[in-house]
Amino acid sequence: MEDKKLSSWEVRWRLYKKLKHDLSFTGDKIVGSMCTYPHPFAQRMYAEHLQKNVGDPGLFTGTVQIEQEAVRIMGRMLSHLHAHGAIVTGGTEANILAMWTAKEISRGKKTEIIVPEHAHFSFDKAARMLGCTTIKIPCTDRFVVDVKKLRKKITGKTMAIVGVAGSTALGTVDPIEELSDIAHEKDIYLHIDAAFGGFVLPFLSSLGRPSPSFDFSLPGVSSITIDPHKMGMSVIPAGGILYRTKELARTVSVPVTYLAGGETALPTIVGTRSGAAAIACWALFHHLGLTGYQKIIRKAMDLTDWFAVEVNKLPGFTLITPPVCNVAGIVHERLPAPDIAKKLRSQGWAVSLFNTHLRIVLMPHVKKHHLKAFLKALKNI
């Protein structure tokens, strides 16, 4: 802070100079992100309600009701009309909340979380925060968790099993139906991380595409992470944690007495929490409707199909596995993925790098002409 105050024009000019090197989703270089340019309507709704804090629910009772309606809309999409939960900061907070819930249910007596090796880093973070251990299970050659190996790792210390529906690395979907059977049989908490796939997979069957089972229609599923700020096209931050029952949703609630709106119990990690994000989600869900999301997913998947064909035409390049969602993993028969990523990034391309491959995400802001330019850059490499 400076002694002399600045005019709004001068502040904006300084901001412009500092931010001009940021990439923009409206540009043509971000092809590796699982987030996208928020829908303009969601942006307007968010901006109009910035003062709303659902961390003090007694002051904003209407906003709390809207949040729960948004949760139920997502629950309906995930085969459960009466889901409970919250709009949180993102998938990381949602996954941590789910693991905290699982530990509370076990009364702290169980400390092992069984996760696929491709699970999001947030489960390692949750384990460190909760004093637990992650048991990582290898994937099959189809890039999904090996269920036979997972079953062998279940012990009396197993606190939770995690399945992934739309993996960070490749968008693949674990055999959730088999995991549900195991969880149901052994009475173990099963959490599904569908942060990315949650707004893709439910629409695939209506588009005539294979749609793996992953949601509350499976009796063993206790909770699901789903991120509206990914393929839901809502504002950042807007994640979602959904529970099968109200009792599960209240498991980690902490009583707070000093709030202006009165005594309450807060069910999330953060206290002060954006009501604007919940309102933006609710508004966008109603504005787009199921048909609107079907259109968005159809475009993304059609573009993914086209991109897969074009990559396979390039000498030496191929996809590591056929896409399930709008995520593509690219490999070369000779060039290591880090070398390819380094060259692409030197040209301004924002790509995601994994040990074995490059990840390209066909988000709504990615257009065919962007991908044609990217394919040309790839061919030149």
ABEGO torsion letter per residue (X at the ends): XBABBBBAAAAAAAAAAAAAABBBAABAABAABABBBBBAAAAAAAAAAAABBAABAAABAAAAAAAAAAAAAAAAAAGBAABBEBBBAEAAAAAAAAAAAAAAAAGGABABBBBBAABBAAAAAAAAAAGBBBBBBBBBAAGBBBAAAAAAABBAABABBBBBBGBAAAGBBBBAAAAAAAAAAAGBBBBBBAAAAAAAAAAAAAAGBBBBBABAABAABABBBBBAABAAGBBOBBBBBBBABAAAAAAABBBBAABAAEBBBBABABABBBAAAAAAAAAAAAAAEAAAAAAAAAAAAAAAAAAAAAAAABBGBBBABBBABBBBBBBBAABBAAAAAAAAAAAGBBBBBBAABBBBBBBAABBAAAAAAAAAAAAAX
